[in-house]
Amino acid sequence: MLVDAEIDDVPAAEPTRAAGRRALAYLGVCLVLIGLNLRTVFSSFSAVLPEVTADAGLPGWAVVVLTTVPVTLLGVFAPLAPVLARRFGAERVLLGAMAALTAGLLLRPLDVGDAGHLPALLAGTATCGAAISLCNVLLPGLVKRDFPHRLGLMGGLYTTAICASAALGAGFTYPVFSATGEWTAALQFWALPAGVVLLLFLPVAIRQRHGRQRLSHGGVNVWRSGVAWQVTIFMVLQAMMSFSVFAWLAPILRERGVDGGTAGLIVSVSIVLQMLGSLFAPALATRFRDQRRINTVVALMTGGGFALSIFGPLELIWLWTGLLGLGQGSLTAVALTMIMVRTRDGHTAAHLSGMMQGVGYGVGSTGTLMVGQLHQATGSFAAAGVLFLVVGLLAAVFGYRAGRNRFVGG
């Protein structure tokens, strides 16, 4: 599932300079720690959303924008990452992205006087979304390029770190708020680990020499492939549910009467179960000639788990959110696995990955947007429950079609 964003560069980018095993291990730790910072911006905000909304006096439209914009920017900035890497080198772009992420996390809770918190929240959140987009695209390529003999280990650590990032944001933000009494401190806290990783990665990025690359052309045009579009729409539908979990599951639970600390813990455990699903689902999916059954099952698990978290008996909320977590982790993993099993070579896989990220995150952000608008219009999350039943069914349909034993480009 690790696809190199620099695969079309001529000449090929050199591996990161790391003299000896210790230096290579240090680089590996840095890359994993970067992954550990790529989802806290989403889950931390939702963990204290009622407190932020009440204290900052946020209008309904602002809440919708703040939960939607960072996901949209994941798609908008994805095509820019390879361009910047060709010009400056992937390591230095990654360093700049971590600096922007740290700055965005520091900026996000600031009070700018008469205008209140809203301008800083908008600017900081947008900065974080753009920074994470660059990291999403470049980090897998660095892992693949610099650890060719440890892809299984490093790929597992990297993907697990991203899931753990969301779990940490969900589980620890409300306790920090409880300890400090300030939601601003709870959000600003996440700039600390990002800043530490920035300092750790600084010497690695500075040492790297970079020669100018150019883009080579040729290969399969994925934008004209029906299989590629089926896989991409499957990705869109899973992204609609995935980022809605980060943005809205905690507020959904709190509206149902669960206290803030318990809601954060439930979301965190659900995301940990996502990690289990993401570990086992790809291995199961690749054992078969096609992935129609597993794609259909995990899509229905996710949509059903989300709807039951809204409509199901509250006494069984751990069961509903557990079903959601296992389903969502498996769904995300098998959607990404489609990149490899529906392509014949690395170049096509890289282009399909770019298409999936650009369209998947850009259009997938409409999930968080629709949940916010439906809640604002109706005053409850009931309509969102119906929405996710529909999205889950559509994901099952497109997952079935994407899972057929066919290839992009024939």
N, C-alpha and C positions, 0 to 999 in steps of 0.2 A: 504493500500500500504506500511505500515511500517513493514518490515520484520527483525527479530532479527538474526544478524549474529552469535550470541552465542547460538542459540537454541539447538545445539547438544552437548553443554558442560556438563560434569558431574564432580562434582555437579553443579547445575545451578549457574550462577554468581549472586552475591547479588546486590540489588539496590544501586545506588549511595547514600552515606551517606548525608542526608539533614534533619536536625532536625528542624521540624516546617514548617509552610506554607511559611514564608519569605525565608528560605533556599531553599525550593523547587521552589519557584518563581524565585529566583536568578539563580538556575540551569537551569530552563526553558529559561530564558533570555540568558544565556550563549550559550545554544544549538542553539537557533534561530540566535544569532549573529555569531556563527560559520558558519551556513548555509549562512549567508549574505556575506561571504568571499569566497565561493567556485566556483564562476564563473568569478570574476573580471579579473583573469589572462588571460582568453580567449578573452573577449570583449575589454579589455583595449589595448591589443596589436594591434588588428585589427583597433581600432579607430585612431591610429597614424602610421599605417603600412607604408604609403608612406614616412613619415618623417624619420622613423627608417631606411628604406631601403636606402634612399638617403644619410642621414648623416653618417650611419655606413658602407655604401658601401657593403650591403649584396648581395651576389650572389643569383641567382634564387633558387638554391637547398636549401640554408639556410632558405629562406622564407618558402618553402614547409615544411622543417623539423620542423621549429619553430611553425607552425600552426598544424602539425600532431602529433608530439611526445607527447605533454601533454595529448591528447585524447587517444593515444595508451597506455600510462602508466596507465590510469584509469582502463583499462582491465588487464594489466600485474600485477599490484600490488593488485588488488582486492582479489585474493585468499590468500594473505599474511596477510590481516587484522585480520581474525579470529584466525590465528595461533599466532600472536603477542598478541591479546587480551587474549588468554588462558594463555600466559606466563606472561604478565605484567599487565593485567587489561585494559578494554576498555577505561577507563577515562585517564589513563596515556599514552596510545598509541595515543589517540585523542590529548592530550596535546603536545606530541612529534610531531605529524603531523602538528599542528598549529605553532609550533616553526620552523619546516622545511619550511612551507609555508611562514612564515614571512621572514626567511633567504633567500629563493628563490626569493621573490619579491624584497628584498634589493639588492641581487646579480645581478639580471637580467640586469639592465641598466649600470653596471660598465664598465669602460674602463680599460683594462688590459695592457696598454702600446702599444708595437709594434704590438701585436696581435689584437688590436682594441677591439670592443665591442662583437664580435661574440662568443668567448669562454664563457664569462659570460652570454650572452643571452642563449646559449645552456644549460649550467649547471644550471642556475637559473630556466629556463623553465622546465627542466626535474625534478628538485627538487620539484617545485610546482605541477607538474602532479602527482608525486608519493604521495605527501602529501594529495592532494585532493582525490586520490583514496582511501586511508585509511579512510578519513572522510566520503566519500560517503557510504562506507560499514558499518561503526560502528555507525554513527550518528542516522540512523533510529532505530537501535536496542536499543540505549539508550533512545530515545524518547518513544519507546513502553514499555520498561522495567520500566522506572521511572515515567511514566504518564499513567498508565493503565486506569484510569477513565477520562482522558482528551485527549484521542487519536484523536478525531475529531478536537479539538482546536489546539493541539500541532502539529498534522500532517499537518493541513492547514497552520499554521504559518511557519513550517519548509520548506515545499515545496514552499510557497510563497517567503520566504527569499532567496531561491536558485535562483528563477526567478528574484527577485529584484536585486540580486548580479550581474547578467549579464546585467540588465538594467542600473545599476549604472556605471559599467565599460564602457559601450557604451556611456552613456550620459555625463559623467563628465571628462573623460580622455582628450578629445580635449580641453575643456575649461581650464583645468589646463595647458596644453601645450601652449595655447594662452596667458595665464597670465604670464607664466614663460619664454616662448620662448625656452624651453628645453624639448625634448621628454623623456630624462632620468628622469627628475623631474616628468613628467606626469605618467610614469610607476612606479617609486619608491614611489609615493604618496600612492599606494594601500597597501604598507607594514604597513602604520600607523594604519588603522582599524584592520588589522590582528594582529599587535602587541598589541593593546589595548585588544582585545579578549583573546589573549594568557595570559596576566596579570590577566584578570578577571577570567579566568578558572583555573589558577594555584592553588589557595587554594582548589578548589573543587577536583582536581585530586590528590593533595598531601594527603588530608585527607582520601581518599578511601583506605580501606584495601582490599587486593586481595589474595585469596587462589588459589593454583594451580588447574586448571581444566584439564581434559582429554577429548578426542573426543570419543563420542559414535558412533557406526556404526549401519547400518540397514536402513530400509525404502525404498522408491521408488528410483530407479536409473534413474534420469531425463535424463541422457545422452543417454539412450536407448529408449526414448519416442518420437514418431513422433510428438505428440502434443507439447511437450516441444521445439522441433526443429522449428516447425512452429512459435511459440511465439517468440523464440529467433531470428529467421531470421527477423521477423517483427520488433523486437527491433533493430537489426543491421541496417535496412533500415531507421528507424526513426532517429537513432543516426547519420547516414551519413548526413542527412539533418540538424538535430539540431545543430551539432557542426560546420557545414559549415556556418550556419547563424552567429554564434558567430565569426568565423574566417574571413569570406569573404564578408558578406553583406555590411559592411561599405566600403571596397575597391571597391566593385562593384558599389555602388552609387557614389563614388568619381570619378571613371573612367567614369561614365555617365555625369559628370559635376556638381554634387552636392558638395557644399563646405563642409569642414571637420566638422564644428560645426553642420550644418543642417543634414549631414549624420549620425552623432552620435545621434542626437535627433530622427531621423526617426527610427534607429535601436532600440533605447531605448523604444520608443512608441510601436514598433512591439513586443518587449519582454514583455512589460506591458500587451499587448493583449494576449500574451502567458499565462500570469498569469490568465486572465479571462477564457481562454479555459481550462486550467488545473483545475480550480475550478468547472466548470459545466460539463465537459465531463464525468468524472467518475460516477457522480450521474446519468446522462442520460444512460450511458452504462450499469450500473448494474440494471436498471429497466426492462431490457429485458432478455429473456432466453438465447439469443446469441447476439453477438456484431458484426455480419458480416456487417451490413449496416453502423453503425457509424465508424467502422474501415476503411471501403472503402472510405467513404465520406471525413474524415479528412486527409487521405493519399493523395487523389486527390487534396484537398484544398492546402495542403502543397507543393506538387510538382508543381502544377499550379501557386501558389503564388510566388514561387521561380523563376520559368521560366519567369513569367510576370514582376518580378522585374528587369530582365535582358533585356527582349524583348519588354515589354509593353510601351505605351506612357509615357514619363517622367512626363507629367502634372498630371497623375493619380498615381504617385509613392506611395503616401500615401495609396491609395486604395489597390495597389498590396501588399505592405508590411504589411498592416493591415490584408489582407486575409492570407498572410503567417504566421503572428503572431498567429491569431486565430487557424489556421490549425495546426501549429507546437505545440502550447501548448496543444491542444486537443489530437494530435497524441501521444505526449510523455506521457500524462496522461493515455490514454486508453491502451498504450503498457504496462505501469506499472500495470494498473488494471488487465491485463491478468494474472499476478502472482497470484492474489487472486481468480479470477473466474474460472481459469483452474486447480486449485488444491483443494484437499479435506482437507488438514491439514497443520499446521504450519511448520512441518519439511519439507514437500515437497515444500511448498512455499519458504522456506529459500534456499533450494537447487536450485530451479528454478531461484530464484533471483540471486544467485551466478553465475549460468550458463549464465543468460542474461547479467549480468554486465561484466563478463570476456570476453565472445564472442562479446557481443553487442558493448562495447566500443573499444575492441581490433580491431575487424574487421570494426566497424563503423568509425574508424579514417581514413579508406581509402577514405572516402568522401572528407575530407579536402585535403588529399594527391592528389586525382585525380583532384580536382579543381585547385590546385596549378600547377600541371604538365600540365594540359590542357591550362591554362593561359600562362605558360612559353613557351609552344610549339606553340601556335597560336597568342599570343599577345593580346587576348581579352577574355571576359567571355562568348562569345556566345556558345562555345562548352559545357561549364558548364551548361548553360540553358537547352540544349538538355539532358545532363546527368541527371538533376533533374526531367525532364519530365519522363525519363525512370525509375529512382529510385522511383518516386511517383507512377507510374503504378505498379511496382513490390511490393511496400509497400501495395497497394490496394489489390493485389492478395493474398499476404501472410496474410494481415490483415483479409481478408475474410475467409481464411482457419483457422487462429488462432481464429477467432470469433465464430466458430461453437461450439455448446453446448456439448463439450467433455472435458475429464479430463486427466491430466497427470497420468499415471499408470492405466488407464482404469476406 
